[in-house]
Amino acid sequence: MAKKPGTNPKGEFVFFDVIYEDGSQRSNRRVPAEILGGLDKDEPARGFIIEQDREIAEKSGRSTLAIQSIARVGATPEKAMKVK
């Protein structure tokens, strides 16, 4: 049976909210679950999202925005990763 388009198989992606230095927010940024976990936990998500931002900026002709913090969707605010 065919699956519906746009469905997310459980565990394939983890969603993150990204807050930028200018105060803007992008919600539900998808990161493959396979790169997360282990000792680094959610740290690899930052690099993945930064790379996504570079690709988007390159295609749109705009400059990239500096990321202020990254948090899993639904995570408590104190668990947000501050970007240095």
C-alpha positions as a Markdown table, in Angstrom:
| # | Residue | x | y | z |
|---|---|---|---|---|
| 1 | Met | 0.0 | 0.0 | 0.0 |
| 2 | Ala | 1.3 | 3.4 | -0.9 |
| 3 | Lys | 1.9 | 5.9 | 1.9 |
| 4 | Lys | 0.5 | 9.4 | 1.9 |
| 5 | Pro | 2.8 | 12.1 | 0.6 |
| 6 | Gly | 4.3 | 14.3 | 3.3 |
| 7 | Thr | 4.1 | 11.8 | 6.0 |
| 8 | Asn | 7.0 | 11.4 | 8.5 |
| 9 | Pro | 7.8 | 7.8 | 9.3 |
| 10 | Lys | 8.4 | 7.6 | 13.1 |
| 11 | Gly | 12.0 | 8.2 | 14.1 |
| 12 | Glu | 13.3 | 9.2 | 10.7 |
| 13 | Phe | 13.6 | 13.0 | 11.5 |
| 14 | Val | 13.9 | 15.1 | 14.6 |
| 15 | Phe | 12.4 | 18.6 | 14.4 |
| 16 | Phe | 14.2 | 21.7 | 15.8 |
| 17 | Asp | 13.3 | 25.4 | 16.4 |
| 18 | Val | 16.0 | 27.7 | 15.4 |
| 19 | Ile | 16.3 | 31.3 | 16.8 |
| 20 | Tyr | 18.6 | 33.7 | 14.9 |
| 21 | Glu | 20.5 | 36.7 | 16.2 |
| 22 | Asp | 18.1 | 39.1 | 14.6 |
| 23 | Gly | 15.2 | 37.6 | 16.7 |
| 24 | Ser | 13.6 | 35.7 | 13.9 |
| 25 | Gln | 12.6 | 32.0 | 14.4 |
| 26 | Arg | 12.3 | 29.1 | 12.0 |
| 27 | Ser | 10.3 | 26.2 | 13.3 |
| 28 | Asn | 10.3 | 22.5 | 12.5 |
| 29 | Arg | 13.7 | 22.3 | 10.9 |
| 30 | Arg | 14.2 | 18.6 | 10.0 |
| 31 | Val | 17.4 | 16.8 | 11.0 |
| 32 | Pro | 18.0 | 13.1 | 10.3 |
| 33 | Ala | 17.7 | 11.1 | 13.5 |
| 34 | Glu | 20.6 | 8.9 | 12.6 |
| 35 | Ile | 23.1 | 11.8 | 13.1 |
| 36 | Leu | 21.9 | 12.5 | 16.6 |
| 37 | Gly | 22.5 | 10.6 | 19.9 |
| 38 | Gly | 25.6 | 9.1 | 21.4 |
| 39 | Leu | 27.8 | 11.3 | 23.6 |
| 40 | Asp | 27.1 | 14.4 | 21.5 |
| 41 | Lys | 23.3 | 14.1 | 21.9 |
| 42 | Asp | 21.8 | 17.0 | 19.8 |
| 43 | Glu | 25.1 | 18.8 | 19.1 |
| 44 | Pro | 25.4 | 17.4 | 15.5 |
| 45 | Ala | 22.1 | 19.1 | 14.7 |
| 46 | Arg | 23.7 | 22.5 | 14.9 |
| 47 | Gly | 26.2 | 21.7 | 12.2 |
| 48 | Phe | 23.6 | 20.1 | 10.0 |
| 49 | Ile | 21.3 | 23.2 | 10.3 |
| 50 | Ile | 24.2 | 25.6 | 9.7 |
| 51 | Glu | 24.9 | 23.7 | 6.5 |
| 52 | Gln | 21.3 | 23.8 | 5.5 |
| 53 | Asp | 21.3 | 27.6 | 6.0 |
| 54 | Arg | 24.4 | 27.9 | 3.8 |
| 55 | Glu | 22.7 | 26.0 | 1.0 |
| 56 | Ile | 19.5 | 28.1 | 1.3 |
| 57 | Ala | 21.5 | 31.4 | 1.4 |
| 58 | Glu | 23.5 | 30.3 | -1.7 |
| 59 | Lys | 20.3 | 29.5 | -3.7 |
| 60 | Ser | 18.5 | 32.6 | -2.6 |
| 61 | Gly | 21.4 | 35.0 | -2.9 |
| 62 | Arg | 21.0 | 36.3 | 0.6 |
| 63 | Ser | 23.6 | 36.2 | 3.4 |
| 64 | Thr | 23.3 | 33.7 | 6.2 |
| 65 | Leu | 22.0 | 34.7 | 9.6 |
| 66 | Ala | 23.9 | 33.9 | 12.8 |
| 67 | Ile | 22.1 | 31.3 | 15.0 |
| 68 | Gln | 21.4 | 32.3 | 18.6 |
| 69 | Ser | 20.0 | 29.0 | 19.8 |
| 70 | Ile | 18.6 | 25.6 | 18.7 |
| 71 | Ala | 16.1 | 23.5 | 20.6 |
| 72 | Arg | 14.1 | 20.4 | 19.9 |
| 73 | Val | 10.5 | 21.1 | 19.2 |
| 74 | Gly | 8.6 | 20.6 | 22.4 |
| 75 | Ala | 11.8 | 20.8 | 24.6 |
| 76 | Thr | 11.8 | 23.0 | 27.7 |
| 77 | Pro | 13.6 | 26.4 | 27.2 |
| 78 | Glu | 16.5 | 25.5 | 29.5 |
| 79 | Lys | 17.4 | 22.6 | 27.2 |
| 80 | Ala | 18.0 | 25.0 | 24.3 |
| 81 | Met | 21.5 | 24.8 | 22.9 |
| 82 | Lys | 23.2 | 28.2 | 22.9 |
| 83 | Val | 25.4 | 28.7 | 19.9 |
| 84 | Lys | 28.8 | 30.2 | 20.6 |
